[in-house]
Amino acid sequence: MRVAVVDDHPIIRSGVRLLIESEPDFEWVGEAASVEQAMDLLLATRPDAVVLDLWLGGNDGIEMVKSLRPLATETALLCYTMNDAAIFGERAIRAGAAGYLSKKEPLEELLVALKTVCQGHRYISGKLLNTLLDGLTGKRPPEGHETLTDRELQVLRLLGQGMANPEIAGQLGLSVKTVNTHRENIKRKLGIRNAADLVRHAVLMAEKWGFES
């Protein structure tokens, strides 16, 4: 099984590489530290699986999965992240990821996850499994932040990182008017009354999800 890693932390890349090279069932094929490098790596090596840092360099992980998925349809994308919020795991799976694994889990679990996704199955960290399955199968109705669209989650995340509307518009390639519309939708869905409360809420969620500026 041919494996690559995409992560902007050299220590993580080195650790994963040592783990892969210690296993006879795996072959190390390369690494990348940015989205652009990841695209080149996928096209050049066509690995069986990629260990993918979901929030690479501050990029939106869900959009990254969506952009990488068409480049190598036979490659299993295993999201490997410090952010173990179930909402992002569910969005990643829906976007085309084969698995979602917390970096807080023992390193040995990464091998289990890789073997699982390389065999064509999905793999989700045990602590997230029940919550994710309930959401994906519709057994638990969406609530709170789960009612937000991917784009609305992006706007909320960037608000929490201290960005103003023009900055968010530039980051996402949107007009300021569209960003304002997303903000109003977020307020309505979350029952937030005004702009100041929205910003405070966004900052709190950024801290909780590990997206502080």
C-alpha positions in Angstrom: 0.0 0.0 0.0 1.5 3.3 -1.2 1.2 6.1 1.2 1.9 9.9 1.2 1.5 12.5 3.9 0.4 16.1 3.6 1.1 18.2 6.7 2.7 21.6 7.3 4.4 20.4 10.5 7.8 18.8 9.7 7.7 16.8 13.0 4.4 15.2 12.0 5.6 14.4 8.5 8.8 12.8 9.9 6.8 10.8 12.5 4.4 9.5 10.0 7.2 8.6 7.5 9.1 6.6 10.2 5.9 4.8 11.1 5.1 3.9 7.4 8.7 2.8 6.6 8.7 0.5 9.6 5.7 -1.5 8.3 6.4 -4.0 5.5 2.8 -3.6 4.1 3.4 0.0 3.3 5.5 2.0 0.9 6.4 5.6 1.4 5.9 7.7 -1.8 6.3 11.3 -0.7 5.2 14.3 1.4 3.9 17.8 0.9 3.6 20.9 3.1 1.0 22.9 1.2 -2.1 22.5 -0.9 -0.2 23.2 -4.1 2.4 20.6 -3.3 -0.3 18.2 -2.3 -1.9 18.6 -5.8 1.4 17.9 -7.5 2.1 15.0 -5.2 -1.2 13.3 -5.9 -0.9 13.7 -9.7 2.7 12.5 -9.7 2.5 9.5 -7.4 -1.1 8.3 -7.3 -0.8 6.8 -3.8 -3.3 4.4 -2.4 -3.8 6.7 0.6 -2.9 10.2 1.8 -2.6 11.2 5.4 -4.0 14.7 5.2 -3.8 17.5 7.8 -7.3 18.8 7.5 -6.4 22.4 8.3 -3.2 22.7 6.4 -1.6 26.1 6.8 -4.9 27.6 7.9 -6.7 26.6 4.8 -10.3 25.4 5.0 -10.0 21.7 5.3 -13.4 20.8 3.8 -12.8 22.8 0.7 -9.3 21.2 0.4 -10.8 17.7 0.5 -13.3 18.8 -2.2 -10.4 20.2 -4.4 -8.1 17.2 -4.0 -10.8 14.5 -4.4 -11.2 14.8 -8.2 -7.4 14.8 -8.8 -7.0 11.2 -7.6 -10.3 9.4 -7.4 -8.6 6.1 -6.4 -6.7 7.6 -3.6 -8.2 7.4 -0.1 -7.9 10.7 1.8 -7.4 10.1 5.5 -8.0 13.3 7.4 -5.5 13.5 10.4 -6.2 16.5 12.6 -6.0 18.0 16.1 -9.6 19.2 15.6 -11.8 16.4 16.7 -15.1 18.3 16.5 -17.7 15.9 15.1 -19.2 18.6 12.8 -15.9 18.8 10.8 -15.5 15.1 10.7 -19.0 14.7 9.2 -18.4 17.5 6.6 -15.0 15.9 5.6 -16.6 12.5 5.0 -19.4 14.1 3.0 -16.8 16.0 1.0 -15.1 12.8 0.0 -12.7 11.8 2.7 -12.3 8.1 3.4 -11.5 8.6 7.1 -11.2 11.0 10.0 -8.6 10.4 12.7 -7.7 12.6 15.6 -4.0 13.3 16.2 -4.8 12.8 19.9 -5.2 9.1 19.3 -2.2 6.7 19.7 0.1 6.7 16.6 -0.5 3.0 16.1 -4.2 3.8 15.3 -2.9 5.6 12.2 -1.8 2.2 10.8 -5.1 0.6 11.5 -6.8 3.6 9.8 -4.6 3.4 6.8 -5.1 -0.3 6.3 -8.9 0.2 6.6 -9.2 3.0 4.1 -6.8 1.2 1.6 -9.2 -1.7 1.7 -12.0 0.5 0.5 -13.7 1.0 3.9 -14.2 4.2 6.0 -12.4 4.8 9.2 -13.5 7.2 12.0 -11.8 7.7 15.4 -13.7 5.8 18.0 -14.6 8.8 20.1 -16.2 10.4 17.1 -17.9 7.4 15.5 -21.3 7.3 17.2 -21.8 11.1 16.8 -20.8 11.0 13.2 -22.8 8.0 12.2 -26.0 9.4 13.8 -25.5 12.6 11.8 -24.7 10.9 8.5 -27.6 8.4 8.7 -30.1 11.0 9.8 -30.8 9.4 13.1 -30.0 12.6 14.9 -31.5 15.8 13.4 -29.1 18.6 12.7 -28.9 21.3 15.4 -27.0 24.4 16.1 -23.8 24.7 14.0 -24.8 21.6 12.1 -27.5 23.6 10.4 -24.9 25.9 8.9 -23.7 25.4 5.3 -20.0 24.8 4.6 -19.7 28.4 3.4 -21.4 29.7 6.6 -19.0 27.7 8.7 -16.1 29.2 6.8 -17.4 32.7 7.5 -17.9 31.9 11.2 -14.4 30.5 11.4 -12.8 33.5 9.8 -14.8 35.9 11.9 -13.5 34.0 15.0 -10.0 34.6 13.7 -10.5 38.3 13.8 -11.2 39.0 10.1 -13.4 41.8 9.0 -15.9 41.4 6.2 -13.6 42.8 3.4 -10.9 40.4 4.5 -13.3 37.4 4.6 -14.6 38.4 1.1 -11.0 38.5 -0.2 -10.1 35.2 1.4 -13.1 33.3 0.1 -13.4 35.1 -3.3 -16.8 36.6 -2.5 -18.3 40.1 -2.5 -18.7 41.9 0.8 -22.5 41.8 0.2 -22.4 38.0 0.0 -20.4 37.8 3.3 -23.0 40.1 4.9 -25.7 37.7 3.7 -23.9 34.7 5.2 -23.5 36.6 8.5 -27.2 37.3 8.6 -28.0 33.6 7.9 -25.6 32.5 10.7 -27.3 34.9 13.2 -30.8 33.6 12.2 -29.8 29.9 12.4 -28.0 30.3 15.7 -30.5 32.7 17.3 -27.9 35.5 17.6 -29.4 39.0 17.9 -26.7 41.4 16.7 -23.3 41.7 15.1 -21.4 42.1 18.4 -22.8 38.9 19.8 -22.0 37.1 16.5 -18.3 38.2 16.7 -18.1 37.1 20.4 -19.7 33.8 19.5 -17.3 33.3 16.6 -14.3 34.0 18.8 -15.5 31.5 21.4 -16.1 28.8 18.8 -12.7 29.5 17.2 -11.1 28.9 20.5 -13.1 25.7 21.1 -12.3 24.4 17.6 -8.7 25.4 17.7 -8.9 28.1 15.0 -7.6 31.1 17.1 -5.8 33.7 15.1 
